[in-house]
């Protein structure tokens, strides 16, 4: 099967012309996925105002971990500890983006994106996490970045929290401590005040489910705690209230002047039943309700956890001999404060998994992973990325978007991350080109055929970066970064050209029809 290529125009900004176009008779991108109803490629385009972007996060790219008064974050501590990250790598220097602002913006311009999603390092702005430690040098770095983006005509989408909590706040318990609600609100208030004249799209949290489960329950991410069965629920509970408070601060103090939008970014795979058994079907139905719904349901629906989540955690807690559920409860006034605190929905999506029903042994072990009587797996036939968890399953995105519309209504959706990893240095990344073409095509079908209100798309990532516990071994970049060179040179991969082509065409223009209109 030949690759569906849309490289009709030479993009001279990259210094050389593109791969010549191949036959476009192919209706399918992958050999593995050739269901005519599901997988046929759609030659169509997006609405004119569709927001094309690329994404990064502070700790993954900035480096300069202790420059200009920055305080340590939990990821500085965690990576410096040793034994936590692949080959004990750290984000001390990462991509040196703190010192390579000009080049990063040039890359965004080469791609032709309209928007750049990046995150603020809380301890760069408030070194000890609290307002009293305000660090002007850190603030000025982000002002320089924002000014440069404005000059380049690129709209910023700014994440307040992409996992780098100030270490001083972890020392008093981090997200397991309720006080974090007011510390986060103060931080958000300061960011809205300092940067809000240049920012119209704000994200409070990136993937609450990941940093609470990995950081407070499994221990594979900072702060490395293994509070199995309650750490993630307790930390997650705090983040939901912190999100809601920050949204209200924006709503009350800034919205009238700044006219921006605030929301959170949720992470979810798509979930397919492993077999046709009723148990597996019910488990697959439960999965998005729990994984996406844990955080999205309180914020988008009624200020409370999904009923199925409350039921399963309460039941597992009871079978464990507890008299109270390990899942905390919101008070009535908290529910009112939380419900409706969103202006759009941010979605990070990478892959699809099978779900099967699996009842757990008694007495129950307290663990988020075991609370919902399900087991996740993937299909060996699905194309593989370098990350063990990441299989390439484009049609899962369309199904997930349909699920969101069905369950949360006509909410505007930004896909805030989507992309795939490779392991070695190689700019010839044909599988990533197919990944982007097919996933973006499925998003297009969701929009045009299913009527899902998708407003924008951000590729993860602009460049190779510090992939958390995997260090630099899993590379997600449209641009390759050479981490052995102190200058951290960036080189566009073939996928950068392919993505630029999609953006330039605002979707997929059949080469045949293009020739016709040009004649
Ligand atoms: C996103 O997380 C993050 O927002 C981003 O920072 C990150 O670079 C990107 O995805 C790529 O991973 O090894 O089986 O324990 C996505 C969620 C979190 C999914 C870590 C995989 C490890 C699974 N990812 N998780 S495993």
Boltz pocket constraint, residues with backbone or C-beta under 6 A from the ligand:
constraints:
  - pocket:
      binder: B
      contacts: [[A, 57], [A, 60], [A, 206], [A, 207], [A, 210], [A, 220], [A, 267], [A, 348], [A, 388], [A, 389], [A, 417], [A, 460], [A, 466], [A, 467], [A, 468], [A, 476]]
      max_distance: 6.0
